[in-house]
Amino acid sequence: MDATGRHSSTQQAVRGFTYDHLPHRLQAVSRPFSELAEQMLSYLPDDPELTAALRKLREAKDCCVLLAALADTAAES
């Protein structure tokens, strides 16, 4: 995700939306969050509210990816 030229707080908030390093199933869970973050960057100006929204979106993504990983682990047992 390219945040070049954006405010430093916006650049920091978009870290963690990459998903290529994840297993395929977890990529499928993570990808929609990354796509939404990209849309937010394309529509919204830098602002503390954007930074907060991106951080909260990343937190939600982390929760969903963790749940999917735990569900996969439980299914393997």
All heavy atoms as a GROMACS GRO file, in nm:
protein
  593
    1MET      N    1   0.085  -0.117   0.000
    1MET     CA    2   0.000   0.000   0.000
    1MET      C    3   0.090   0.123   0.000
    1MET      O    4   0.177   0.135   0.085
    1MET     CB    5  -0.089  -0.005   0.124
    1MET     CG    6  -0.178   0.110   0.140
    1MET     SD    7  -0.295   0.091   0.275
    1MET     CE    8  -0.349  -0.076   0.256
    2ASP      N    9   0.067   0.210  -0.094
    2ASP     CA   10   0.152   0.326  -0.110
    2ASP      C   11   0.095   0.446  -0.036
    2ASP      O   12  -0.010   0.497  -0.073
    2ASP     CB   13   0.171   0.357  -0.258
    2ASP     CG   14   0.270   0.469  -0.282
    2ASP    OD1   15   0.350   0.498  -0.192
    2ASP    OD2   16   0.266   0.526  -0.391
    3ALA      N   17   0.164   0.488   0.069
    3ALA     CA   18   0.124   0.607   0.144
    3ALA      C   19   0.227   0.718   0.126
    3ALA      O   20   0.235   0.809   0.208
    3ALA     CB   21   0.105   0.572   0.290
    4THR      N   22   0.304   0.710   0.017
    4THR     CA   23   0.405   0.811  -0.011
    4THR      C   24   0.340   0.948  -0.022
    4THR      O   25   0.235   0.964  -0.086
    4THR     CB   26   0.477   0.779  -0.144
    4THR    OG1   27   0.530   0.647  -0.136
    4THR    CG2   28   0.588   0.877  -0.172
    5GLY      N   29   0.400   1.044   0.044
    5GLY     CA   30   0.349   1.180   0.039
    5GLY      C   31   0.240   1.209   0.141
    5GLY      O   32   0.194   1.321   0.152
    6ARG      N   33   0.199   1.106   0.213
    6ARG     CA   34   0.096   1.125   0.316
    6ARG      C   35   0.162   1.167   0.446
    6ARG      O   36   0.283   1.153   0.465
    6ARG     CB   37   0.016   0.996   0.338
    6ARG     CG   38  -0.054   0.938   0.216
    6ARG     CD   39  -0.154   1.034   0.151
    6ARG     NE   40  -0.265   1.070   0.234
    6ARG     CZ   41  -0.391   1.030   0.215
    6ARG    NH1   42  -0.421   0.950   0.116
    6ARG    NH2   43  -0.486   1.071   0.295
    7HIS      N   44   0.085   1.219   0.537
    7HIS     CA   45   0.136   1.258   0.669
    7HIS      C   46   0.199   1.136   0.737
    7HIS      O   47   0.154   1.023   0.715
    7HIS     CB   48   0.020   1.313   0.753
    7HIS     CG   49   0.065   1.376   0.880
    7HIS    ND1   50   0.085   1.305   0.994
    7HIS    CD2   51   0.096   1.506   0.908
    7HIS    CE1   52   0.125   1.387   1.090
    7HIS    NE2   53   0.132   1.510   1.041
    8SER      N   54   0.299   1.160   0.818
    8SER     CA   55   0.370   1.048   0.882
    8SER      C   56   0.278   0.962   0.967
    8SER      O   57   0.295   0.840   0.975
    8SER     CB   58   0.488   1.099   0.965
    8SER     OG   59   0.443   1.188   1.066
    9SER      N   60   0.178   1.022   1.031
    9SER     CA   61   0.086   0.940   1.112
    9SER      C   62   0.000   0.851   1.023
    9SER      O   63  -0.033   0.738   1.060
    9SER     CB   64  -0.002   1.029   1.201
    9SER     OG   65  -0.083   1.114   1.124
   10THR      N   66  -0.034   0.898   0.905
   10THR     CA   67  -0.109   0.815   0.810
   10THR      C   68  -0.020   0.702   0.760
   10THR      O   69  -0.065   0.586   0.752
   10THR     CB   70  -0.159   0.900   0.691
   10THR    OG1   71  -0.241   1.006   0.740
   10THR    CG2   72  -0.237   0.816   0.592
   11GLN      N   73   0.105   0.734   0.730
   11GLN     CA   74   0.198   0.630   0.685
   11GLN      C   75   0.214   0.521   0.790
   11GLN      O   76   0.216   0.403   0.757
   11GLN     CB   77   0.334   0.691   0.651
   11GLN     CG   78   0.332   0.778   0.529
   11GLN     CD   79   0.466   0.843   0.501
   11GLN    OE1   80   0.560   0.834   0.580
   11GLN    NE2   81   0.476   0.911   0.388
   12GLN      N   82   0.224   0.560   0.916
   12GLN     CA   83   0.237   0.461   1.022
   12GLN      C   84   0.110   0.379   1.039
   12GLN      O   85   0.115   0.260   1.066
   12GLN     CB   86   0.274   0.528   1.154
   12GLN     CG   87   0.416   0.579   1.156
   12GLN     CD   88   0.451   0.644   1.288
   12GLN    OE1   89   0.364   0.680   1.367
   12GLN    NE2   90   0.579   0.659   1.314
   13ALA      N   91  -0.004   0.442   1.021
   13ALA     CA   92  -0.132   0.373   1.042
   13ALA      C   93  -0.157   0.265   0.937
   13ALA      O   94  -0.227   0.168   0.964
   13ALA     CB   95  -0.247   0.473   1.043
   14VAL      N   96  -0.099   0.279   0.816
   14VAL     CA   97  -0.125   0.179   0.713
   14VAL      C   98  -0.029   0.062   0.720
   14VAL      O   99  -0.048  -0.038   0.649
   14VAL     CB  100  -0.122   0.239   0.570
   14VAL    CG1  101  -0.229   0.344   0.553
   14VAL    CG2  102   0.014   0.294   0.534
   15ARG      N  103   0.070   0.070   0.808
   15ARG     CA  104   0.159  -0.046   0.825
   15ARG      C  105   0.076  -0.161   0.880
   15ARG      O  106  -0.013  -0.143   0.961
   15ARG     CB  107   0.272  -0.014   0.922
   15ARG     CG  108   0.370   0.088   0.870
   15ARG     CD  109   0.480   0.110   0.967
   15ARG     NE  110   0.424   0.142   1.099
   15ARG     CZ  111   0.496   0.164   1.207
   15ARG    NH1  112   0.626   0.157   1.201
   15ARG    NH2  113   0.439   0.192   1.321
   16GLY      N  114   0.104  -0.278   0.836
   16GLY     CA  115   0.033  -0.394   0.888
   16GLY      C  116  -0.084  -0.439   0.802
   16GLY      O  117  -0.154  -0.532   0.840
   17PHE      N  118  -0.108  -0.373   0.690
   17PHE     CA  119  -0.215  -0.416   0.601
   17PHE      C  120  -0.166  -0.509   0.491
   17PHE      O  121  -0.247  -0.554   0.409
   17PHE     CB  122  -0.288  -0.297   0.540
   17PHE     CG  123  -0.384  -0.231   0.636
   17PHE    CD1  124  -0.354  -0.109   0.694
   17PHE    CD2  125  -0.504  -0.291   0.668
   17PHE    CE1  126  -0.442  -0.047   0.782
   17PHE    CE2  127  -0.593  -0.231   0.757
   17PHE     CZ  128  -0.561  -0.109   0.814
   18THR      N  129  -0.035  -0.539   0.487
   18THR     CA  130   0.013  -0.633   0.386
   18THR      C  131  -0.034  -0.773   0.424
   18THR      O  132  -0.056  -0.803   0.541
   18THR     CB  133   0.166  -0.630   0.376
   18THR    OG1  134   0.221  -0.665   0.503
   18THR    CG2  135   0.216  -0.493   0.333
   19TYR      N  136  -0.051  -0.856   0.324
   19TYR     CA  137  -0.102  -0.991   0.351
   19TYR      C  138  -0.035  -1.099   0.267
   19TYR      O  139  -0.065  -1.217   0.283
   19TYR     CB  140  -0.253  -0.996   0.332
   19TYR     CG  141  -0.300  -0.946   0.198
   19TYR    CD1  142  -0.304  -1.031   0.088
   19TYR    CD2  143  -0.339  -0.814   0.180
   19TYR    CE1  144  -0.346  -0.986  -0.036
   19TYR    CE2  145  -0.381  -0.768   0.058
   19TYR     CZ  146  -0.384  -0.854  -0.050
   19TYR     OH  147  -0.425  -0.809  -0.173
   20ASP      N  148   0.054  -1.062   0.177
   20ASP     CA  149   0.118  -1.160   0.089
   20ASP      C  150   0.198  -1.266   0.165
   20ASP      O  151   0.218  -1.376   0.115
   20ASP     CB  152   0.210  -1.092  -0.012
   20ASP     CG  153   0.133  -1.009  -0.112
   20ASP    OD1  154   0.012  -1.034  -0.129
   20ASP    OD2  155   0.193  -0.920  -0.173
   21HIS      N  156   0.244  -1.233   0.284
   21HIS     CA  157   0.325  -1.325   0.363
   21HIS      C  158   0.240  -1.430   0.436
   21HIS      O  159   0.294  -1.526   0.489
   21HIS     CB  160   0.406  -1.246   0.466
   21HIS     CG  161   0.319  -1.174   0.566
   21HIS    ND1  162   0.247  -1.060   0.532
   21HIS    CD2  163   0.292  -1.201   0.694
   21HIS    CE1  164   0.180  -1.020   0.638
   21HIS    NE2  165   0.204  -1.104   0.738
   22LEU      N  166   0.109  -1.412   0.435
   22LEU     CA  167   0.020  -1.502   0.508
   22LEU      C  168  -0.015  -1.625   0.425
   22LEU      O  169  -0.014  -1.619   0.302
   22LEU     CB  170  -0.109  -1.430   0.545
   22LEU     CG  171  -0.097  -1.311   0.640
   22LEU    CD1  172  -0.229  -1.236   0.647
   22LEU    CD2  173  -0.053  -1.358   0.777
   23PRO      N  174  -0.051  -1.735   0.491
   23PRO     CA  175  -0.105  -1.850   0.418
   23PRO      C  176  -0.231  -1.807   0.341
   23PRO      O  177  -0.300  -1.713   0.380
   23PRO     CB  178  -0.140  -1.951   0.528
   23PRO     CG  179  -0.058  -1.911   0.645
   23PRO     CD  180  -0.041  -1.762   0.636
   24HIS      N  181  -0.261  -1.880   0.235
   24HIS     CA  182  -0.370  -1.843   0.144
   24HIS      C  183  -0.502  -1.816   0.217
   24HIS      O  184  -0.570  -1.716   0.190
   24HIS     CB  185  -0.388  -1.951   0.038
   24HIS     CG  186  -0.491  -1.916  -0.064
   24HIS    ND1  187  -0.471  -1.817  -0.158
   24HIS    CD2  188  -0.616  -1.964  -0.084
   24HIS    CE1  189  -0.581  -1.807  -0.232
   24HIS    NE2  190  -0.669  -1.894  -0.191
   25ARG      N  191  -0.540  -1.902   0.309
   25ARG     CA  192  -0.668  -1.884   0.380
   25ARG      C  193  -0.670  -1.755   0.460
   25ARG      O  194  -0.769  -1.684   0.464
   25ARG     CB  195  -0.694  -2.004   0.471
   25ARG     CG  196  -0.806  -1.979   0.570
   25ARG     CD  197  -0.894  -2.097   0.594
   25ARG     NE  198  -0.970  -2.087   0.716
   25ARG     CZ  199  -1.067  -1.998   0.738
   25ARG    NH1  200  -1.097  -1.909   0.648
   25ARG    NH2  201  -1.134  -1.998   0.852
   26LEU      N  202  -0.557  -1.723   0.524
   26LEU     CA  203  -0.551  -1.600   0.603
   26LEU      C  204  -0.544  -1.477   0.514
   26LEU      O  205  -0.592  -1.370   0.551
   26LEU     CB  206  -0.434  -1.605   0.700
   26LEU     CG  207  -0.439  -1.717   0.805
   26LEU    CD1  208  -0.320  -1.707   0.898
   26LEU    CD2  209  -0.569  -1.716   0.882
   27GLN      N  210  -0.486  -1.492   0.395
   27GLN     CA  211  -0.486  -1.382   0.300
   27GLN      C  212  -0.629  -1.343   0.263
   27GLN      O  213  -0.662  -1.224   0.252
   27GLN     CB  214  -0.410  -1.420   0.172
   27GLN     CG  215  -0.261  -1.423   0.186
   27GLN     CD  216  -0.193  -1.453   0.055
   27GLN    OE1  217  -0.250  -1.436  -0.052
   27GLN    NE2  218  -0.069  -1.499   0.064
   28ALA      N  219  -0.713  -1.443   0.248
   28ALA     CA  220  -0.853  -1.418   0.212
   28ALA      C  221  -0.926  -1.340   0.320
   28ALA      O  222  -1.016  -1.261   0.292
   28ALA     CB  223  -0.925  -1.550   0.184
   29VAL      N  224  -0.886  -1.361   0.445
   29VAL     CA  225  -0.947  -1.288   0.557
   29VAL      C  226  -0.891  -1.146   0.563
   29VAL      O  227  -0.964  -1.049   0.586
   29VAL     CB  228  -0.920  -1.362   0.690
   29VAL    CG1  229  -0.967  -1.280   0.809
   29VAL    CG2  230  -0.988  -1.498   0.689
   30SER      N  231  -0.762  -1.131   0.540
   30SER     CA  232  -0.694  -1.003   0.553
   30SER      C  233  -0.716  -0.909   0.436
   30SER      O  234  -0.723  -0.786   0.453
   30SER     CB  235  -0.544  -1.028   0.572
   30SER     OG  236  -0.475  -0.909   0.595
   31ARG      N  237  -0.729  -0.963   0.315
   31ARG     CA  238  -0.736  -0.881   0.192
   31ARG      C  239  -0.845  -0.775   0.195
   31ARG      O  240  -0.818  -0.659   0.158
   31ARG     CB  241  -0.753  -0.971   0.071
   31ARG     CG  242  -0.754  -0.895  -0.061
   31ARG     CD  243  -0.770  -0.987  -0.182
   31ARG     NE  244  -0.656  -1.078  -0.190
   31ARG     CZ  245  -0.662  -1.210  -0.173
   31ARG    NH1  246  -0.779  -1.269  -0.148
   31ARG    NH2  247  -0.555  -1.284  -0.184
   32PRO      N  248  -0.968  -0.805   0.235
   32PRO     CA  249  -1.071  -0.700   0.232
   32PRO      C  250  -1.038  -0.580   0.320
   32PRO      O  251  -1.072  -0.466   0.286
   32PRO     CB  252  -1.197  -0.772   0.283
   32PRO     CG  253  -1.171  -0.916   0.258
   32PRO     CD  254  -1.024  -0.935   0.273
   33PHE      N  255  -0.968  -0.602   0.430
   33PHE     CA  256  -0.929  -0.491   0.516
   33PHE      C  257  -0.826  -0.403   0.446
   33PHE      O  258  -0.833  -0.280   0.454
   33PHE     CB  259  -0.872  -0.544   0.649
   33PHE     CG  260  -0.974  -0.611   0.736
   33PHE    CD1  261  -0.994  -0.748   0.729
   33PHE    CD2  262  -1.053  -0.538   0.824
   33PHE    CE1  263  -1.088  -0.811   0.809
   33PHE    CE2  264  -1.148  -0.599   0.904
   33PHE     CZ  265  -1.166  -0.736   0.897
   34SER      N  266  -0.733  -0.466   0.378
   34SER     CA  267  -0.632  -0.391   0.302
   34SER      C  268  -0.698  -0.311   0.190
   34SER      O  269  -0.663  -0.194   0.168
   34SER     CB  270  -0.528  -0.487   0.246
   34SER     OG  271  -0.431  -0.417   0.173
   35GLU      N  272  -0.792  -0.372   0.122
   35GLU     CA  273  -0.861  -0.303   0.013
   35GLU      C  274  -0.939  -0.183   0.065
   35GLU      O  275  -0.941  -0.076   0.002
   35GLU     CB  276  -0.952  -0.400  -0.061
   35GLU     CG  277  -0.873  -0.504  -0.139
   35GLU     CD  278  -0.958  -0.616  -0.195
   35GLU    OE1  279  -1.079  -0.626  -0.160
   35GLU    OE2  280  -0.904  -0.697  -0.273
   36LEU      N  281  -1.004  -0.198   0.181
   36LEU     CA  282  -1.078  -0.086   0.240
   36LEU      C  283  -0.982   0.024   0.282
   36LEU      O  284  -1.010   0.143   0.260
   36LEU     CB  285  -1.162  -0.133   0.358
   36LEU     CG  286  -1.243  -0.024   0.430
   36LEU    CD1  287  -1.333   0.051   0.332
   36LEU    CD2  288  -1.323  -0.085   0.543
   37ALA      N  289  -0.868  -0.011   0.339
   37ALA     CA  290  -0.769   0.090   0.376
   37ALA      C  291  -0.722   0.167   0.254
   37ALA      O  292  -0.708   0.291   0.259
   37ALA     CB  293  -0.651   0.024   0.448
   38GLU      N  294  -0.700   0.098   0.143
   38GLU     CA  295  -0.660   0.165   0.019
   38GLU      C  296  -0.769   0.261  -0.029
   38GLU      O  297  -0.739   0.372  -0.074
   38GLU     CB  298  -0.627   0.063  -0.088
   38GLU     CG  299  -0.495  -0.007  -0.065
   38GLU     CD  300  -0.458  -0.100  -0.178
   38GLU    OE1  301  -0.500  -0.075  -0.293
   38GLU    OE2  302  -0.386  -0.197  -0.151
   39GLN      N  303  -0.894   0.219  -0.020
   39GLN     CA  304  -1.004   0.308  -0.058
   39GLN      C  305  -1.008   0.431   0.030
   39GLN      O  306  -1.029   0.543  -0.018
   39GLN     CB  307  -1.137   0.234  -0.051
   39GLN     CG  308  -1.155   0.131  -0.158
   39GLN     CD  309  -1.286   0.055  -0.143
   39GLN    OE1  310  -1.364   0.079  -0.051
   39GLN    NE2  311  -1.310  -0.038  -0.233
   40MET      N  312  -0.989   0.410   0.159
   40MET     CA  313  -0.989   0.523   0.251
   40MET      C  314  -0.879   0.623   0.214
   40MET      O  315  -0.901   0.744   0.216
   40MET     CB  316  -0.972   0.473   0.395
   40MET     CG  317  -1.092   0.395   0.446
   40MET     SD  318  -1.060   0.303   0.598
   40MET     CE  319  -1.035   0.436   0.714
   41LEU      N  320  -0.761   0.571   0.180
   41LEU     CA  321  -0.650   0.659   0.141
   41LEU      C  322  -0.684   0.736   0.013
   41LEU      O  323  -0.641   0.850  -0.004
   41LEU     CB  324  -0.522   0.579   0.120
   41LEU     CG  325  -0.450   0.531   0.244
   41LEU    CD1  326  -0.328   0.450   0.205
   41LEU    CD2  327  -0.410   0.648   0.333
   42SER      N  328  -0.756   0.673  -0.077
   42SER     CA  329  -0.786   0.740  -0.204
   42SER      C  330  -0.897   0.845  -0.190
   42SER      O  331  -0.902   0.940  -0.267
   42SER     CB  332  -0.822   0.639  -0.312
   42SER     OG  333  -0.946   0.578  -0.286
   43TYR      N  334  -0.986   0.829  -0.092
   43TYR     CA  335  -1.100   0.920  -0.078
   43TYR      C  336  -1.082   1.028   0.028
   43TYR      O  337  -1.147   1.133   0.019
   43TYR     CB  338  -1.228   0.843  -0.043
   43TYR     CG  339  -1.273   0.745  -0.146
   43TYR    CD1  340  -1.310   0.617  -0.112
   43TYR    CD2  341  -1.278   0.779  -0.281
   43TYR    CE1  342  -1.352   0.525  -0.206
   43TYR    CE2  343  -1.319   0.689  -0.378
   43TYR     CZ  344  -1.356   0.562  -0.339
   43TYR     OH  345  -1.398   0.472  -0.433
   44LEU      N  346  -1.000   1.001   0.128
   44LEU     CA  347  -0.998   1.089   0.245
   44LEU      C  348  -0.865   1.162   0.261
   44LEU      O  349  -0.759   1.105   0.235
   44LEU     CB  350  -1.027   1.007   0.372
   44LEU     CG  351  -1.161   0.935   0.372
   44LEU    CD1  352  -1.170   0.839   0.491
   44LEU    CD2  353  -1.275   1.035   0.374
   45PRO      N  354  -0.869   1.285   0.309
   45PRO     CA  355  -0.745   1.360   0.332
   45PRO      C  356  -0.681   1.318   0.465
   45PRO      O  357  -0.746   1.259   0.552
   45PRO     CB  358  -0.794   1.505   0.340
   45PRO     CG  359  -0.932   1.494   0.396
   45PRO     CD  360  -0.988   1.366   0.338
   46ASP      N  361  -0.553   1.349   0.478
   46ASP     CA  362  -0.486   1.325   0.605
   46ASP      C  363  -0.555   1.405   0.715
   46ASP      O  364  -0.590   1.522   0.696
   46ASP     CB  365  -0.339   1.368   0.598
   46ASP     CG  366  -0.257   1.276   0.509
   46ASP    OD1  367  -0.292   1.157   0.500
   46ASP    OD2  368  -0.159   1.323   0.451
   47ASP      N  369  -0.578   1.339   0.825
   47ASP     CA  370  -0.650   1.400   0.936
   47ASP      C  371  -0.636   1.305   1.054
   47ASP      O  372  -0.623   1.184   1.033
   47ASP     CB  373  -0.798   1.417   0.900
   47ASP     CG  374  -0.876   1.494   1.004
   47ASP    OD1  375  -0.878   1.618   0.997
   47ASP    OD2  376  -0.934   1.429   1.094
   48PRO      N  377  -0.639   1.355   1.176
   48PRO     CA  378  -0.635   1.264   1.291
   48PRO      C  379  -0.746   1.159   1.288
   48PRO      O  380  -0.727   1.046   1.332
   48PRO     CB  381  -0.650   1.357   1.411
   48PRO     CG  382  -0.592   1.487   1.365
   48PRO     CD  383  -0.632   1.495   1.219
   49GLU      N  384  -0.862   1.192   1.232
   49GLU     CA  385  -0.972   1.096   1.223
   49GLU      C  386  -0.938   0.983   1.126
   49GLU      O  387  -0.972   0.867   1.150
   49GLU     CB  388  -1.101   1.164   1.182
   49GLU     CG  389  -1.157   1.258   1.287
   49GLU     CD  390  -1.194   1.188   1.417
   49GLU    OE1  391  -1.232   1.069   1.415
   49GLU    OE2  392  -1.184   1.253   1.523
   50LEU      N  393  -0.869   1.014   1.017
   50LEU     CA  394  -0.826   0.910   0.924
   50LEU      C  395  -0.726   0.817   0.992
   50LEU      O  396  -0.737   0.695   0.980
   50LEU     CB  397  -0.765   0.970   0.798
   50LEU     CG  398  -0.704   0.869   0.700
   50LEU    CD1  399  -0.811   0.774   0.648
   50LEU    CD2  400  -0.633   0.941   0.587
   51THR      N  401  -0.633   0.875   1.063
   51THR     CA  402  -0.534   0.794   1.133
   51THR      C  403  -0.601   0.701   1.232
   51THR      O  404  -0.571   0.581   1.238
   51THR     CB  405  -0.432   0.884   1.206
   51THR    OG1  406  -0.369   0.969   1.110
   51THR    CG2  407  -0.326   0.803   1.278
   52ALA      N  408  -0.697   0.754   1.308
   52ALA     CA  409  -0.769   0.671   1.406
   52ALA      C  410  -0.848   0.561   1.336
   52ALA      O  411  -0.848   0.446   1.380
   52ALA     CB  412  -0.862   0.758   1.490
   53ALA      N  413  -0.914   0.596   1.227
   53ALA     CA  414  -0.994   0.496   1.154
   53ALA      C  415  -0.905   0.385   1.099
   53ALA      O  416  -0.941   0.267   1.106
   53ALA     CB  417  -1.071   0.565   1.042
   54LEU      N  418  -0.790   0.421   1.045
   54LEU     CA  419  -0.698   0.320   0.991
   54LEU      C  420  -0.645   0.229   1.102
   54LEU      O  421  -0.634   0.108   1.085
   54LEU     CB  422  -0.583   0.386   0.916
   54LEU     CG  423  -0.620   0.450   0.782
   54LEU    CD1  424  -0.508   0.539   0.732
   54LEU    CD2  425  -0.653   0.342   0.680
   55ARG      N  426  -0.612   0.288   1.216
   55ARG     CA  427  -0.563   0.207   1.329
   55ARG      C  428  -0.671   0.110   1.376
   55ARG      O  429  -0.644  -0.007   1.402
   55ARG     CB  430  -0.518   0.296   1.444
   55ARG     CG  431  -0.376   0.343   1.434
   55ARG     CD  432  -0.322   0.392   1.567
   55ARG     NE  433  -0.414   0.484   1.632
   55ARG     CZ  434  -0.401   0.617   1.629
   55ARG    NH1  435  -0.304   0.673   1.564
   55ARG    NH2  436  -0.487   0.694   1.692
   56LYS      N  437  -0.793   0.157   1.385
   56LYS     CA  438  -0.902   0.070   1.430
   56LYS      C  439  -0.933  -0.039   1.327
   56LYS      O  440  -0.964  -0.153   1.363
   56LYS     CB  441  -1.025   0.153   1.463
   56LYS     CG  442  -1.002   0.238   1.587
   56LYS     CD  443  -1.117   0.329   1.618
   56LYS     CE  444  -1.080   0.415   1.737
   56LYS     NZ  445  -1.194   0.466   1.809
   57LEU      N  446  -0.923  -0.004   1.201
   57LEU     CA  447  -0.942  -0.104   1.096
   57LEU      C  448  -0.834  -0.211   1.104
   57LEU      O  449  -0.862  -0.330   1.091
   57LEU     CB  450  -0.941  -0.036   0.958
   57LEU     CG  451  -0.963  -0.128   0.838
   57LEU    CD1  452  -1.102  -0.191   0.843
   57LEU    CD2  453  -0.944  -0.050   0.708
   58ARG      N  454  -0.711  -0.169   1.130
   58ARG     CA  455  -0.601  -0.265   1.144
   58ARG      C  456  -0.624  -0.354   1.266
   58ARG      O  457  -0.599  -0.474   1.262
   58ARG     CB  458  -0.466  -0.194   1.154
   58ARG     CG  459  -0.349  -0.290   1.148
   58ARG     CD  460  -0.217  -0.219   1.152
   58ARG     NE  461  -0.205  -0.147   1.279
   58ARG     CZ  462  -0.143  -0.030   1.292
   58ARG    NH1  463  -0.088   0.030   1.190
   58ARG    NH2  464  -0.136   0.027   1.411
   59GLU      N  465  -0.673  -0.298   1.374
   59GLU     CA  466  -0.704  -0.378   1.494
   59GLU      C  467  -0.811  -0.482   1.463
   59GLU      O  468  -0.800  -0.597   1.505
   59GLU     CB  469  -0.750  -0.288   1.608
   59GLU     CG  470  -0.641  -0.200   1.666
   59GLU     CD  471  -0.694  -0.098   1.765
   59GLU    OE1  472  -0.812  -0.109   1.805
   59GLU    OE2  473  -0.617  -0.009   1.803
   60ALA      N  474  -0.914  -0.442   1.390
   60ALA     CA  475  -1.020  -0.536   1.352
   60ALA      C  476  -0.965  -0.646   1.263
   60ALA      O  477  -0.998  -0.764   1.279
   60ALA     CB  478  -1.134  -0.462   1.282
   61LYS      N  479  -0.879  -0.608   1.169
   61LYS     CA  480  -0.816  -0.706   1.080
   61LYS      C  481  -0.734  -0.805   1.160
   61LYS      O  482  -0.742  -0.927   1.140
   61LYS     CB  483  -0.729  -0.634   0.976
   61LYS     CG  484  -0.666  -0.722   0.871
   61LYS     CD  485  -0.526  -0.768   0.901
   61LYS     CE  486  -0.432  -0.658   0.941
   61LYS     NZ  487  -0.298  -0.713   0.979
   62ASP      N  488  -0.655  -0.754   1.255
   62ASP     CA  489  -0.573  -0.842   1.338
   62ASP      C  490  -0.659  -0.942   1.416
   62ASP      O  491  -0.624  -1.060   1.425
   62ASP     CB  492  -0.487  -0.761   1.436
   62ASP     CG  493  -0.377  -0.682   1.367
   62ASP    OD1  494  -0.346  -0.711   1.250
   62ASP    OD2  495  -0.321  -0.591   1.432
   63CYS      N  496  -0.771  -0.897   1.470
   63CYS     CA  497  -0.861  -0.987   1.542
   63CYS      C  498  -0.916  -1.096   1.451
   63CYS      O  499  -0.920  -1.213   1.488
   63CYS     CB  500  -0.977  -0.908   1.603
   63CYS     SG  501  -0.930  -0.799   1.738
   64CYS      N  502  -0.957  -1.059   1.331
   64CYS     CA  503  -1.014  -1.156   1.238
   64CYS      C  504  -0.911  -1.256   1.189
   64CYS      O  505  -0.939  -1.376   1.180
   64CYS     CB  506  -1.078  -1.084   1.120
   64CYS     SG  507  -1.227  -0.992   1.165
   65VAL      N  508  -0.790  -1.209   1.160
   65VAL     CA  509  -0.685  -1.299   1.114
   65VAL      C  510  -0.646  -1.395   1.227
   65VAL      O  511  -0.628  -1.515   1.204
   65VAL     CB  512  -0.563  -1.220   1.062
   65VAL    CG1  513  -0.444  -1.312   1.037
   65VAL    CG2  514  -0.600  -1.147   0.934
   66LEU      N  515  -0.637  -1.343   1.348
   66LEU     CA  516  -0.605  -1.430   1.462
   66LEU      C  517  -0.712  -1.536   1.481
   66LEU      O  518  -0.680  -1.654   1.499
   66LEU     CB  519  -0.589  -1.347   1.590
   66LEU     CG  520  -0.565  -1.426   1.718
   66LEU    CD1  521  -0.438  -1.509   1.709
   66LEU    CD2  522  -0.562  -1.333   1.837
   67LEU      N  523  -0.838  -1.497   1.475
   67LEU     CA  524  -0.946  -1.593   1.490
   67LEU      C  525  -0.940  -1.700   1.381
   67LEU      O  526  -0.956  -1.820   1.409
   67LEU     CB  527  -1.081  -1.522   1.487
   67LEU     CG  528  -1.204  -1.612   1.497
   67LEU    CD1  529  -1.201  -1.695   1.625
   67LEU    CD2  530  -1.329  -1.529   1.487
   68ALA      N  531  -0.916  -1.659   1.258
   68ALA     CA  532  -0.907  -1.756   1.148
   68ALA      C  533  -0.789  -1.851   1.169
   68ALA      O  534  -0.800  -1.971   1.145
   68ALA     CB  535  -0.894  -1.684   1.015
   69ALA      N  536  -0.676  -1.799   1.217
   69ALA     CA  537  -0.559  -1.883   1.242
   69ALA      C  538  -0.588  -1.982   1.355
   69ALA      O  539  -0.552  -2.100   1.345
   69ALA     CB  540  -0.439  -1.797   1.277
   70LEU      N  541  -0.655  -1.936   1.459
   70LEU     CA  542  -0.689  -2.025   1.571
   70LEU      C  543  -0.789  -2.132   1.526
   70LEU      O  544  -0.780  -2.247   1.567
   70LEU     CB  545  -0.744  -1.944   1.688
   70LEU     CG  546  -0.644  -1.853   1.758
   70LEU    CD1  547  -0.714  -1.766   1.862
   70LEU    CD2  548  -0.531  -1.933   1.820
   71ALA      N  549  -0.884  -2.093   1.443
   71ALA     CA  550  -0.982  -2.188   1.392
   71ALA      C  551  -0.913  -2.293   1.306
   71ALA      O  552  -0.947  -2.413   1.313
   71ALA     CB  553  -1.091  -2.116   1.313
   72ASP      N  554  -0.816  -2.252   1.225
   72ASP     CA  555  -0.741  -2.347   1.143
   72ASP      C  556  -0.663  -2.444   1.230
   72ASP      O  557  -0.660  -2.564   1.204
   72ASP     CB  558  -0.644  -2.275   1.049
   72ASP     CG  559  -0.716  -2.206   0.934
   72ASP    OD1  560  -0.836  -2.229   0.917
   72ASP    OD2  561  -0.648  -2.127   0.863
   73THR      N  562  -0.603  -2.393   1.337
   73THR     CA  563  -0.526  -2.476   1.430
   73THR      C  564  -0.617  -2.575   1.500
   73THR      O  565  -0.583  -2.692   1.514
   73THR     CB  566  -0.452  -2.388   1.533
   73THR    OG1  567  -0.367  -2.297   1.463
   73THR    CG2  568  -0.369  -2.473   1.628
   74ALA      N  569  -0.735  -2.530   1.542
   74ALA     CA  570  -0.829  -2.619   1.610
   74ALA      C  571  -0.879  -2.728   1.515
   74ALA      O  572  -0.897  -2.843   1.555
   74ALA     CB  573  -0.946  -2.538   1.664
   75ALA      N  574  -0.900  -2.692   1.389
   75ALA     CA  575  -0.948  -2.788   1.291
   75ALA      C  576  -0.842  -2.896   1.260
   75ALA      O  577  -0.877  -3.009   1.228
   75ALA     CB  578  -0.989  -2.718   1.162
   76GLU      N  579  -0.716  -2.859   1.273
   76GLU     CA  580  -0.607  -2.953   1.247
   76GLU      C  581  -0.590  -3.052   1.361
   76GLU      O  582  -0.533  -3.158   1.343
   76GLU     CB  583  -0.476  -2.878   1.224
   76GLU     CG  584  -0.475  -2.799   1.096
   76GLU     CD  585  -0.352  -2.711   1.082
   76GLU    OE1  586  -0.264  -2.714   1.172
   76GLU    OE2  587  -0.342  -2.638   0.982
   77SER      N  588  -0.639  -3.016   1.479
   77SER     CA  589  -0.621  -3.102   1.598
   77SER      C  590  -0.716  -3.218   1.600
   77SER      O  591  -0.815  -3.228   1.543
   77SER     CB  592  -0.641  -3.020   1.726
   77SER     OG  593  -0.546  -2.918   1.733
   0.00000   0.00000   0.00000
